[in-house]
């Protein structure tokens, strides 16, 4: 298993666990998981998956306030 995949897997699982525990450290750990995933997708030439990760990141950044389509009202 490539190193980037392992980093993405471990950081993603840790990010979910930190989110459940409601700590602020979930954000940087999850960002590491996303960046590692994008790098791995690019390296493996999985451009569709890479684009979906980038779009998901854009939606997450937009979800800071009223502009979030998934926010509870």
ABEGO torsion letter per residue (X at the ends): XBAAAAAAAAAAAAAAAAAAAGBAAAAAAAAAAAAAAAAAAAAAGBAAAAAAAAAAAAAAAAAABAABAABBX
